[in-house]
């Protein structure tokens, strides 16, 4: 290939100057609007201070206690079990899986796969999972994804309890804001009867990106919610921008964004790099691929990420299992592919959103992603909560099965760090 042709792709510095001139223009309404939202909450330093105070575990529990929430006793139990070492350690787990063979194994922690579960819709789901993990010597995930209405979980104190629990166990977690395209912001679209209308994106039309940032900063400053789901190019850009301004928020890109090839990945990571801070950090903390990607795509994407200096900052999140209904053609099981890629690409998260195929296909009520969006009142009225709890525990089982096969292959994982520490 002629070098002269490749040279034409080089971006001239004057193009970057043009972008900076656009951003620095005091009459730029797009920038002024986002700065106005930041100032509304007191500016970057004040926003971060409020978030630290609001997200403090003791402060969260105190708020629950003031509301006479039964979740206080659950959280106190969780702290007690953690402090007493009731959860299995990583070394104990490896010995449980491998027996004496563990002495011969060498584990490379640089390629540890984060065990991720989705969606942890209700705090009682989490507590049932935690109690089972203690009883059976199982692992709790190192990462939790939540897709529940924010206002609804404020009303029943779920948000306070989960925010405290995640910090108690040292896991990362991601919330999903209410400001999104399915909330009626696109006046031309309804439910399933207009489903093809969403093919162009379900994001944040018109002025909704600013409303999204406003909602993000509200929950960040009032509850310490640091990380949210992101499904739209506009809100992705704004999340980059407010982080560059000094606000310590993070986000993960949803599978619904449709990043399904290395060129799409390059486009997204390029913007992340352009808006990174001086220390190289970015607000993009999780990058969920489309379900259609294969291991070659992930390897190429890993090369791009490394070239841009983002390997330590941006976690690649990949669905290993999906809900049985409403999202993919079943059977969907990517565990064998994970075993192939786990030793080649760093900072990967194995996302488990469904149960084992053999389990799901026999369930009277298999997992269904459409049920994430049902109001709690409807779930209770229909008597669905026991079935949804079982669906969640099925996902917990897939998490532990994945950890087992990773261990058998001499591969490593990230479970809840403050629960499953390493001995010594």
Secondary structure, DSSP 4 states (H G I P E B T S, - for coil): --HHHHHTTPPPHHHHHHHHHHHH-TT-HHHHHHHHHHHHTT-HHHHHHHHHHHT-HHHHHHHHHHTT-THHHHHHHHHHHHHTT-SPPHHHHHHHHHGGGGGG----GGGPEEEEEE----HHHHHHHHHHHHHHTPPPBSEEE--S-HHHHHHTTHHHHHHHHHHHHT-EEEB--S-SGGGTTSTT--SGGGGGGGGG--S--TTHHHHHHHHHHHHHHHH---EEEE--HHHHHHHHHHHHTT---EEEE-GGG---SHHHHHHHHHHHHHT--TTS--SEEEEEPPTT--HHHHHHHHHHHHHTT-TTT-EEEEEEE--SBSSSPSP-B-HHHHHHHTTTSSSEEEEE-S--HHHHTT-TT--BGGGGGS-HHHHHHTT-HHHHHHHHHHHHHHHHHHHHHHHHTT--EEB-TTTSPPP-
